[in-house]
Amino acid sequence: MEFRYLRYFVAVARKRHFTKAAKVLGISQPPLSQQIKRLEEEVGTPLFRRLTRGVELTEAGEAFYEDACKILKMSDAALEKARGIARGLNGTLSIGITSSDAFHPKIFALIRQYQVHNRAVTVHQVEANMSCLMTMLAEGELDIAFVRLPCESSKAFNQKILGREPMVVALHRDHPEAKSGALRLEQLRDTPMILFPQEVAPGLYDRVYGCCERAGIDMQHTLQSSQLSSSLSMVSAGGGFALVPESMAAISPPNVTYHLLTSPELYTEIALCWRRFERSKTVKLFLAMLNGD
């Protein structure tokens, strides 16, 4: 059965008249009548009763009309969906974030802005450490990923740096320096360092480790947390001090105070990564939004 037969049939059924339906379809009446006749022959039963001033549906025609309308509606929706995906107006976008990214307001403001302007796009968020995110991005499990630099493996992708963020000191409120304002790392030489695992963020780990080592911090007896965020729980329990991105100061565990670091300068950068030669329209829309296009 040719698909156009359904459109011709539905037009005639709605207008109850061949000439009026032909006008709506933009064809002449005789060819329309011929197409409907062929459709009835293919179905094997009359779908219309021919009247003096128009037509009416037969019982079989009524049933056929309901199904024809459903088929046409599904067809139109499928076409619109495909065209929308081609334009990037619908589809999916998988976004990777690190656990520390979850506290940076700019990231979720961007995601929210994208969702507001692209409501037909389903956005999936995946939280993992940077090594996992880079692997997932390379293997196509993610479309884009927010990471913290430095991150050596991110160099395999296109990057856009979104901002620079200082690292701050987290101390227990009973620490002798807790009532101080900004601190130098040298002031914490007698306090155990709580450090996240290297595999969580290798580049940032090396930067933090090097700065602490040069400041005279004992790096042979550090305490290890499972993530950047969990280091704050250890500080709250009196385990030592931690260095975390400034945006994580939004977390307020009991007994924890935050202090700017004056020496040495220690910072991390937030960057967006995506595959080179990316063709996805949903990704391109996200990048266009970042660029203000």
C-alpha positions in Angstrom: 0.0 0.0 0.0 1.4 3.4 -1.0 1.6 5.8 1.9 0.0 8.6 -0.1 -3.2 6.6 -0.3 -3.6 7.1 3.5 -3.3 10.9 3.2 -5.8 11.0 0.3 -8.2 8.8 2.2 -8.0 10.8 5.4 -8.5 14.1 3.4 -11.7 12.7 1.7 -13.0 11.3 5.0 -12.6 14.6 6.7 -14.1 16.7 3.9 -16.8 14.1 3.0 -16.3 15.3 -0.5 -13.9 14.4 -3.3 -13.7 17.9 -4.9 -13.2 19.7 -1.6 -10.5 17.1 -0.5 -8.8 17.5 -3.9 -8.5 21.2 -3.4 -7.0 20.7 0.1 -4.5 18.2 -1.3 -3.6 20.4 -4.3 -4.6 17.9 -6.9 -7.5 17.6 -9.4 -10.6 15.5 -8.5 -10.4 12.7 -11.1 -6.9 11.4 -10.1 -8.0 11.6 -6.4 -11.1 9.5 -7.2 -8.9 7.0 -9.0 -6.4 6.7 -6.1 -9.2 6.1 -3.6 -10.7 3.4 -5.9 -7.3 1.7 -6.0 -7.1 1.8 -2.2 -10.5 0.2 -1.9 -9.5 -2.5 -4.3 -6.3 -3.1 -2.3 -8.3 -3.2 1.0 -10.9 -5.4 -0.6 -14.0 -3.5 0.4 -15.6 -0.1 -0.2 -14.5 2.6 2.3 -17.0 5.2 1.2 -20.6 5.4 0.2 -21.0 7.7 -2.8 -23.8 10.1 -2.2 -25.5 12.7 -4.4 -23.6 15.6 -2.7 -20.5 13.9 -1.3 -19.5 10.7 0.4 -19.8 9.1 3.8 -17.6 6.4 5.5 -18.7 2.8 5.5 -18.3 0.7 8.6 -15.0 -0.6 7.3 -14.1 3.0 6.4 -14.7 4.2 9.9 -12.4 1.6 11.3 -9.8 2.2 8.6 -10.0 6.0 9.2 -9.1 5.6 12.9 -6.0 3.5 12.1 -5.0 5.7 9.2 -5.0 8.8 11.4 -2.8 7.0 14.0 -0.4 5.9 11.3 -0.1 9.4 9.8 0.3 10.9 13.2 3.1 8.5 14.0 4.7 9.2 10.7 4.6 12.9 11.1 6.1 12.6 14.6 8.9 10.3 13.3 9.7 12.8 10.6 9.7 15.7 13.0 11.9 13.8 15.5 14.4 12.9 12.8 14.5 16.5 11.5 14.8 17.8 15.1 17.8 15.5 15.8 19.4 16.7 12.5 19.0 20.3 13.7 20.0 19.4 17.3 16.6 20.4 18.6 15.9 17.0 20.2 17.9 13.9 20.9 20.2 13.3 23.9 23.2 14.9 25.5 25.3 12.9 28.0 27.4 15.2 30.3 30.2 14.0 32.6 31.1 15.9 35.7 33.5 15.2 38.6 32.3 15.1 42.2 34.0 18.5 42.9 32.3 20.0 39.8 29.0 19.4 41.5 29.6 22.4 43.8 30.6 24.9 41.1 27.6 27.1 40.3 28.6 28.0 36.8 28.5 24.4 35.6 24.9 23.7 36.6 23.9 27.2 35.4 25.1 26.3 31.9 23.4 22.9 32.0 20.2 24.5 33.2 20.4 27.2 30.4 20.8 24.5 27.8 17.8 22.6 29.1 15.6 25.7 29.1 16.4 26.5 25.5 16.4 22.8 24.3 13.5 21.2 26.1 13.2 18.4 23.6 16.8 17.3 24.3 17.1 14.7 27.1 20.2 15.5 29.2 21.9 12.7 31.1 24.5 13.5 33.8 27.2 11.1 34.8 29.4 11.7 37.9 32.8 10.0 38.0 36.5 10.8 38.5 38.4 12.5 35.7 40.2 9.4 34.5 36.8 7.6 34.1 35.3 10.6 32.4 38.1 10.8 29.8 37.7 7.1 29.1 34.0 7.4 28.7 34.3 10.4 26.5 36.9 8.6 24.2 34.6 5.6 24.0 31.5 7.6 23.1 29.7 7.0 26.3 29.7 10.7 27.0 29.2 13.6 24.6 30.9 16.3 26.7 32.7 16.4 30.1 33.5 19.0 32.6 36.9 18.5 34.2 39.4 20.1 36.5 42.8 21.0 35.0 45.5 20.1 35.0 44.4 16.8 33.4 46.9 15.2 31.0 44.4 12.8 29.4 42.1 15.7 28.6 44.7 17.0 26.0 43.4 14.3 23.6 40.1 16.4 23.3 39.0 19.8 22.4 38.9 22.1 25.4 37.3 25.3 26.5 38.4 26.8 29.8 35.5 28.2 31.7 37.2 29.7 34.7 40.0 29.6 37.2 39.4 28.7 40.8 41.7 29.0 43.7 42.3 26.1 46.1 41.5 26.9 49.8 42.5 25.3 53.1 39.9 23.4 55.1 40.7 23.2 58.8 39.0 21.9 61.9 37.7 24.8 64.0 39.9 23.7 67.0 43.0 24.0 64.9 45.4 26.8 66.2 45.2 28.5 62.8 41.4 28.2 62.5 40.8 31.8 63.7 43.3 33.2 61.2 42.3 34.6 57.9 44.4 33.7 54.9 47.1 31.1 55.4 50.5 30.1 54.0 51.1 26.4 53.6 54.2 26.7 55.8 51.9 27.4 58.7 50.5 23.9 58.4 53.8 21.9 58.5 52.8 20.3 61.8 49.3 19.3 60.6 48.7 16.0 58.8 47.7 16.5 55.1 44.5 14.8 53.9 45.0 14.1 50.2 42.6 12.6 47.6 43.8 9.5 45.6 46.0 10.2 42.6 43.7 8.3 40.2 40.8 10.7 41.0 42.6 13.6 39.3 46.2 12.8 38.4 47.2 16.3 37.2 45.7 18.2 40.1 47.1 15.6 42.5 50.6 16.3 41.2 50.1 20.0 41.5 48.9 19.9 45.0 51.5 17.3 46.1 54.3 19.4 44.6 53.2 22.6 46.3 52.9 21.0 49.6 56.2 19.3 49.3 57.9 22.6 48.5 56.2 24.2 51.5 57.8 21.6 53.8 54.7 19.5 54.4 55.4 15.9 55.4 54.0 14.1 52.3 55.2 10.7 53.5 52.6 10.5 56.2 49.5 12.0 54.5 46.0 10.7 55.2 44.0 9.6 52.1 40.4 10.3 51.4 38.3 8.5 48.7 37.3 11.8 47.0 37.9 15.5 47.3 34.5 15.9 48.9 35.1 13.1 51.5 38.3 14.9 52.6 36.1 17.5 54.2 34.4 14.8 56.4 37.9 13.8 57.6 38.7 17.4 58.4 35.4 17.6 60.3 36.4 14.6 62.3 39.7 16.2 63.2 41.9 14.3 60.9 44.1 17.1 59.5 43.8 19.8 56.8 42.7 19.5 53.2 43.1 21.6 50.1 39.9 21.9 48.0 38.5 24.1 45.2 36.9 27.3 46.6 33.5 26.3 45.4 33.5 23.4 47.7 33.3 25.8 50.6 29.5 25.7 49.9 29.7 22.4 51.8 29.3 23.2 55.5 30.3 20.1 57.5 30.4 20.6 61.2 33.6 22.1 62.7 35.2 23.0 59.3 36.6 26.5 58.5 37.9 27.6 55.1 40.9 29.9 54.5 42.3 31.5 51.4 45.8 30.4 50.5 48.3 33.3 50.1 51.5 31.2 49.5 52.1 29.4 47.3 49.5 30.3 44.6 47.5 27.2 44.0 44.5 26.9 41.7 42.6 24.7 39.4 40.7 25.5 36.1 37.3 24.3 35.1 37.2 23.2 31.4 34.8 21.6 29.1 36.1 18.7 26.9 34.6 17.2 23.7 35.8 14.9 21.0 37.6 16.4 18.1 35.7 16.5 14.8 32.4 16.2 16.8 29.4 16.0 14.5 26.6 15.8 17.1 24.1 18.7 16.7 23.3 18.6 20.4 26.9 19.1 21.3 27.3 21.8 18.7 24.3 23.6 20.2 25.9 23.4 23.7 29.2 24.9 22.3 27.3 27.6 20.4 25.6 28.5 23.7 29.0 28.9 25.4 30.2 31.1 22.6 27.1 33.2 22.8 26.0 32.3 19.2 
